[in-house]
Amino acid sequence: HRRRLGARLSVQLDNTCGENKNLTVIAFLGWLVQNDIFVEAGFFCMMKGHTFSVLDQSFSTLIGRLRSFAVYTISRLVDIIALLLVKYNVIETREVHCVWDFRKWLEPNVNQFGGFATGQFGDGMHEFLVRKDGNGVVCILFRKSSQASNWLPEGDGYP
């Protein structure tokens, strides 16, 4: 079965519990896997001090340079962002007219578990993977580092 978007979704995120490393993001990835949009979906939270990445460099440049423009409309803001990000090979910028409240939508169906962000694992896990087990149940695995540890828990993961 051919997948238009590929079999695996990989996302790179800042290591923030409030916006990125949380149950809503994990549940959304689980929904994508449950609905066969992807076979696997995962994200990697970058370590502290990762400002060498193109993502951080482009954002820092964008914020700094935006201060030198008078911006009175959303369409002007979108045009300026496109202009400033050309050197980072950004193909398109567009205004987002609607943002869904995924947390509210997913919350009734999320298994409440914790400890992956901080706590028992020190500064927390940095890599997360969601996939179906042999029975078709969506499960999550995580690890501190792709090079420093094995996936937890052992086996298929937490449903």
C-alpha positions as CSV (number, residue, x, y, z in Angstrom):
1,H,0.0,0.0,0.0
2,R,1.6,3.2,-1.2
3,R,1.6,6.2,1.2
4,R,1.6,9.6,-0.3
5,L,3.5,11.1,2.7
6,G,5.7,8.1,3.3
7,A,5.6,5.4,6.0
8,R,7.4,7.3,8.8
9,L,6.9,10.8,10.1
10,S,9.9,12.2,12.0
11,V,9.7,15.6,13.6
12,Q,12.5,17.6,15.3
13,L,11.3,19.8,18.3
14,D,12.7,22.0,21.0
15,N,13.0,20.2,24.3
16,T,10.1,22.0,26.0
17,C,7.5,20.2,28.0
18,G,4.8,22.8,27.6
19,E,4.6,23.0,23.8
20,N,6.4,19.9,22.5
21,K,7.2,17.1,24.8
22,N,3.7,16.4,26.1
23,L,0.8,14.0,25.9
24,T,-1.0,16.0,23.3
25,V,1.8,15.7,20.8
26,I,2.2,12.0,21.6
27,A,-1.5,11.4,21.2
28,F,-1.7,13.2,17.9
29,L,1.2,11.1,16.5
30,G,-0.7,8.0,17.9
31,W,-3.8,9.2,16.0
32,L,-1.8,9.4,12.8
33,V,-0.6,5.9,13.3
34,Q,-4.0,4.5,14.4
35,N,-5.6,5.9,11.2
36,D,-2.8,4.5,9.0
37,I,-1.6,7.9,7.8
38,F,1.9,6.6,8.9
39,V,3.2,3.2,10.0
40,E,5.5,5.0,12.5
41,A,5.6,8.5,13.8
42,G,8.1,10.0,16.2
43,F,9.9,13.1,17.4
44,F,13.3,14.0,18.7
45,C,13.7,16.8,21.2
46,M,17.0,18.6,20.7
47,M,19.4,18.9,23.6
48,K,20.0,22.2,25.4
49,G,22.4,24.4,23.6
50,H,21.4,23.3,20.1
51,T,21.6,26.8,18.6
52,F,23.8,25.6,15.8
53,S,20.8,24.1,14.0
54,V,19.5,25.7,10.8
55,L,16.1,25.9,12.4
56,D,17.3,28.0,15.4
57,Q,19.6,30.1,13.1
58,S,16.7,31.0,10.8
59,F,14.4,31.8,13.6
60,S,16.9,34.0,15.4
61,T,17.7,35.8,12.1
62,L,14.0,36.2,11.4
63,I,13.1,37.7,14.8
64,G,16.1,40.1,14.7
65,R,15.5,41.3,11.2
66,L,11.7,41.7,11.6
67,R,12.3,44.5,14.1
68,S,13.6,46.7,11.3
69,F,10.3,46.5,9.4
70,A,7.0,48.4,9.9
71,V,4.3,45.7,9.8
72,Y,0.7,46.7,9.9
73,T,-1.0,43.8,8.2
74,I,-0.8,40.0,8.3
75,S,-0.2,39.9,4.5
76,R,2.7,42.2,4.9
77,L,4.1,40.1,7.7
78,V,3.9,36.9,5.6
79,D,5.6,38.7,2.7
80,I,8.5,39.9,4.9
81,I,8.9,36.5,6.5
82,A,9.2,35.0,3.0
83,L,11.8,37.6,2.0
84,L,13.9,37.0,5.1
85,L,13.8,33.2,4.9
86,V,14.8,32.9,1.2
87,K,18.5,32.3,2.2
88,Y,17.3,29.3,4.3
89,N,15.6,27.7,1.2
90,V,12.0,28.3,2.6
91,I,9.8,27.5,-0.4
92,E,6.5,29.0,0.9
93,T,5.1,31.0,3.7
94,R,1.4,31.3,4.3
95,E,-1.1,32.7,6.8
96,V,-2.8,30.0,8.9
97,H,-6.5,30.9,9.2
98,C,-7.5,28.3,11.7
99,V,-5.7,26.4,14.4
100,W,-7.4,23.4,15.8
101,D,-7.5,22.7,19.6
102,F,-6.0,19.2,19.4
103,R,-5.6,19.0,23.2
104,K,-9.3,19.4,23.8
105,W,-10.1,16.9,20.9
106,L,-7.6,14.2,22.0
107,E,-7.8,14.6,25.8
108,P,-10.7,12.2,26.5
109,N,-8.9,9.4,24.7
110,V,-5.3,9.8,26.1
111,N,-3.8,7.4,28.6
112,Q,-2.5,9.6,31.3
113,F,1.1,8.7,32.1
114,G,4.1,10.8,33.0
115,G,7.8,10.7,34.0
116,F,9.1,11.0,30.4
117,A,9.7,14.7,30.4
118,T,11.6,15.0,33.7
119,G,11.6,13.3,37.0
120,Q,12.7,9.7,37.2
121,F,14.6,10.0,34.0
122,G,16.6,13.2,35.0
123,D,16.2,15.7,32.2
124,G,13.8,13.4,30.5
125,M,13.5,11.4,27.3
126,H,14.6,13.0,24.0
127,E,13.4,10.5,21.4
128,F,9.8,9.2,21.0
129,L,8.4,6.6,18.7
130,V,4.7,5.6,18.1
131,R,3.8,2.4,16.2
132,K,1.3,-0.5,16.3
133,D,2.2,-3.7,18.1
134,G,1.5,-7.2,16.6
135,N,-2.2,-6.9,17.6
136,G,-2.7,-3.5,16.0
137,V,-2.6,-1.5,19.3
138,V,-0.8,1.8,19.1
139,C,2.1,1.9,21.5
140,I,4.8,4.4,22.4
141,L,8.5,3.9,23.1
142,F,11.0,6.4,24.2
143,R,14.7,6.8,25.1
144,K,17.1,9.4,26.4
145,S,19.3,9.4,23.3
146,S,19.5,7.6,20.0
147,Q,23.1,6.7,20.8
148,A,23.1,6.3,24.6
149,S,20.2,4.1,25.5
150,N,17.7,1.4,24.5
151,W,14.0,2.0,23.8
152,L,11.8,1.9,26.9
153,P,9.9,0.0,27.9
154,E,11.4,-3.3,26.5
155,G,9.0,-5.0,24.1
156,D,6.2,-3.3,22.1
157,G,5.9,-0.2,24.3
158,Y,3.1,1.4,26.3
159,P,-0.4,1.2,24.8
